[in-house]
Amino acid sequence: MPVIKPGLAGIPDEVDVVVVGLGITGAGVALDAATRGLSVLAVDAHDLAFGTSRWSSKLVHGGLRYLAQGQLAIAQESAVERGILMQVTAPHLVHALPMLTPLNDAMSRSRAAMTWGGLQAGDVLRRTARTSTRTLPRPRRLNATETLSLAPSMRSETLRGGLLAWDGQLEDDARLVVTVARTAASYGAEVRTRARVTSATGTGVEVRDELTGESYAVRARAVVNATGVWAGDLDDQVRLRPSRGTHLVLRGSVLPHTRVAVMVPIPESTSRFAMVLPQPDGTLYVGLTDEPVTGPIPDVPVPSEEEIDFLLGVVASAFTVPPARADVVGAFAGLRPLLEVAGADASADLSRRHAILTSATGVTTVVGGKLTTYRRMAEDTVDALDLGAGPCRTARLPLLGATGTSTGPARLVRRFGSDADLVLATAREVSGLADDELLAPASDDVPVTLAELVFAITHEGAHDVDDLLDRRTRVGLVAEDRAVAQPLAERAIALARGVTHPTGKITR
């Protein structure tokens, strides 16, 4: 069974393709190249999904926003790629999310008509992308009673009804990255974390093992820079204008029984909405902003207090008892790697289309784009390398866990699909523990289990507690939950490495 490894021990000194960066784009390029029969080394200075790929809204968009902006090609591409993810490559990780736009005093009748027209146009995109109504139902109008049944916390006194549409929601964006990377490894790609590229040309890289400090030279027929907002560090010809998108994390009890995403119009905009997004772990995300960013790019972006206040203010209009600042138990921000475009004044005006650039040194850089279209970005990138490989296969290639069935625990099936049995079997073999201990949640509010943490160490390249709690799971988004889960993560590391760790039973 293929595994992802931290460090560089045993890497080849020559490959067809070196991929730098293991967010969703880099992982996708590694998979595309490996499935065409190319030898691949894919590296990241930190960890899988360390950058922008773990800071998304966890949505697989069908392109409705781009349609409203007149970016028809991007909208169509998004709808096609959404359908491929939901029906072929990752149906175990992407499910249909109902998205409700309340019609109330914050939504004028003219804007309601425009929004309904947009939803109908989005359904045309769904049909032209050949996505079944079994996967994504058609949009429909709701009366006030139906609307409140889906989100009982909404203000009812001015509610006229609602508009219900459907889009794709990821179980977890970082989990998609890990799964794509594991699938690439299953086709022979060497996937390594804690491996920093210190210099690169089109014919090779110098890469340093961040665990040992040892450096290696790797020759290649092509080098791909997929480092997102850090692309300019590897190729100084790349000019980006990053924008920051911030989300808030709330407990589900703040807006009880909210079973749908709630879309709240942002004032003075005809196409932008703030979103309240229920998550599989029982939390709610509120997002998102679009703020220009200048200066050095941080490893981990930080939301501003102004963005937090802005999001709370926008969604307040929709709820009887709106979320308050004290209800925010976590927040996160991501930087979009938007390509600089002449004449675009605001980051919201910049195209989300990806671009493939070749530097004077021969390095191929892929920038822009978005999570939903990662597969197409990867396909176009490998095509551009012109290495004489076979045709792209990934549009018809299920990721690991996407096919077959499992009778395993619901949480593992939701996060690993048919690989849930492998996850549990691995944890049993490594730990010697009974299933009830391997599958016990860290607490009532923190559903993470010892089994999945052990598997993250043995198969997914996780190296430390941060990897486990911030990327293989998302427990780290809430500081209180992180404190609860940290002993479990430490125990998983000890078990996976065969270290005696006398913690006794899991604290409940």
Secondary structure as UniProt FT lines:
FT   STRAND          4..6
FT   TURN            9..10
FT   STRAND          14..20
FT   HELIX           24..35
FT   TURN            36..37
FT   STRAND          40..43
FT   TURN            48..49
FT   HELIX           52..54
FT   STRAND          59..60
FT   HELIX           64..68
FT   TURN            69..70
FT   HELIX           72..84
FT   HELIX           85..89
FT   TURN            91..93
FT   STRAND          94..103
FT   TURN            105..106
FT   HELIX           109..128
FT   TURN            129..130
FT   TURN            133..135
FT   STRAND          140..142
FT   HELIX           144..150
FT   TURN            152..153
FT   TURN            157..158
FT   STRAND          161..170
FT   HELIX           173..186
FT   TURN            187..188
FT   STRAND          190..193
FT   STRAND          195..201
FT   TURN            202..203
FT   STRAND          204..209
FT   TURN            210..212
FT   STRAND          215..225
FT   HELIX           228..230
FT   HELIX           231..234
FT   TURN            236..237
FT   STRAND          243..251
FT   HELIX           252..254
FT   TURN            256..257
FT   STRAND          261..265
FT   TURN            267..268
FT   STRAND          273..278
FT   TURN            280..281
FT   STRAND          283..287
FT   STRAND          291..292
FT   HELIX           305..316
FT   TURN            317..318
FT   HELIX           325..327
FT   STRAND          328..336
FT   TURN            342..343
FT   HELIX           347..349
FT   STRAND          355..358
FT   TURN            360..361
FT   STRAND          364..367
FT   HELIX           371..373
FT   HELIX           374..385
FT   HELIX           394..396
FT   TURN            400..401
FT   HELIX           410..416
FT   HELIX           417..419
FT   HELIX           420..431
FT   HELIX           435..438
FT   HELIX           450..459
FT   HELIX           465..466
FT   HELIX           467..472
FT   HELIX           475..477
FT   HELIX           479..496
FT   TURN            497..498
//
